[in-house]
Amino acid sequence: MKPETLAAQAMHAIDRETGAIVPPIPLATTYARDDRYALRGPMYARDDNPIYPAVERVLAALEGGAGALVFPSGMAAATAAIRAYLKPGDHLIAPRVGYFAVRHWIQRFCAKWGVAVDTVDTTRLDAVRAALRPTTRLVWFESPANPTWDVTDIAAIAEVAHAAGARIAVDSTCATPVHTRPLALGADLVMHSATKYLGGHSDVLAGALITKADDDVWAELKLMRHDEGPCLGPMEAWLLLRGMRTLFVRVEKQSRTALSLAHRLEALAGVIYPGLASHPQHAVAARQMTGGFGGMMSLRTGGGAERALAVVRKLRVWVPATSLGGVESLVEHRASVEGPDTPTPSDLLRLSVGLEHEDDLFDDLAQALS
Ligand SMILES: Cc1ncc(COP(=O)(O)O)c(C=O)c1O
């Protein structure tokens, strides 16, 4: 079946006991034994919650993976994955552009645990090739990457990394499985902040990892989640499953609106969007991303932080808030959030396009930029 069907039906997540077409929220943390002291199913809900397999089956199917694991946040998923690959003495290739909390954590983790790290522009294959060492275990990047939406050629990086004995993991939060399937392009692992498009309604914090193969790192990750306990709450898992049912209609519409807005806004400000011919990696995006370029873009207002923040103050439809991927359109001045050492230009506004009417979104930006 097609991914749209699998998502809409949550892979037929029908409750076996009652036939309910929406599964119950399993709140129990522990499970009774019978007269023979045997368990009927789960034992203890730390990482053995009956709703997990329902959510993880959908995630694995959407990404075409051998398995999936849910985590209580995108950061919990990302940090578990990076730790699972690396030990002291190993080498990591990390991206120059990407969600700032992940980039910061990588620096602190590597410094503390004796992991060598090179921060590389992963859109440049020659730069990645030059950075690879015999000790490189992992190439980690995000695509499209916050907040300039750099698009990295996943298949090309996989080829050079694998030839050097390294593996690659992709933060595909902003591409979503609707537009990119990194595992089919050669990635070993996909990570999502499920807080964003997968949940889709700005009401659940969650993370996910999906693996290509049931390999040594995957075994380690399963152990880590069990032993270290970064487990998603049952309510959150249920909300994530609910959100994923509408993933395709939401993301397809958000991408259509974003592309049209990007074209219309070009007359008013600098626009950074992988769907525009002016984007430096547009050709890679057009090849790698299927059915659209996603709902994220950035504007360059000119005039530094002062002008960018003045534009935000005039907006009435766009909500000034962090995060992305929800049904409501959000605007964020990333430099204010990322702090003084940010590489993000001071006049950049990040836009997360929601499900509102395109004209309302355009008119609001047009009046604010005028
Ligand atoms: C691309 C990307 N990766 C990872 C994260 C971290 O996810 P979470 O906030 O769910 O921990 C975010 C959050 O903004 C993100 O945008």
PDBQT file of the ligand as one rigid body, heavy atoms in Angstrom, charges set to zero:
ROOT
HETATM    1  C1  LIG A 401      15.535  20.193  12.718  1.00  0.00    +0.000 C 
HETATM    2  C2  LIG A 401      15.347  19.960  14.180  1.00  0.00    +0.000 A 
HETATM    3  N1  LIG A 401      15.934  18.920  14.766  1.00  0.00    +0.000 NA
HETATM    4  C3  LIG A 401      15.796  18.679  16.085  1.00  0.00    +0.000 A 
HETATM    5  C4  LIG A 401      15.028  19.499  16.891  1.00  0.00    +0.000 A 
HETATM    6  C5  LIG A 401      14.872  19.187  18.346  1.00  0.00    +0.000 C 
HETATM    7  O1  LIG A 401      13.614  18.609  18.556  1.00  0.00    +0.000 OA
HETATM    8  P1  LIG A 401      12.779  18.740  19.916  1.00  0.00    +0.000 P 
HETATM    9  O2  LIG A 401      12.492  20.189  20.131  1.00  0.00    +0.000 OA
HETATM   10  O3  LIG A 401      11.568  17.897  19.656  1.00  0.00    +0.000 OA
HETATM   11  O4  LIG A 401      13.638  18.191  20.998  1.00  0.00    +0.000 OA
HETATM   12  C6  LIG A 401      14.390  20.598  16.333  1.00  0.00    +0.000 A 
HETATM   13  C7  LIG A 401      13.599  21.505  17.179  1.00  0.00    +0.000 C 
HETATM   14  O5  LIG A 401      13.315  22.637  16.830  1.00  0.00    +0.000 OA
HETATM   15  C8  LIG A 401      14.552  20.847  14.941  1.00  0.00    +0.000 A 
HETATM   16  O6  LIG A 401      13.969  21.900  14.342  1.00  0.00    +0.000 OA
ENDROOT
TORSDOF 0
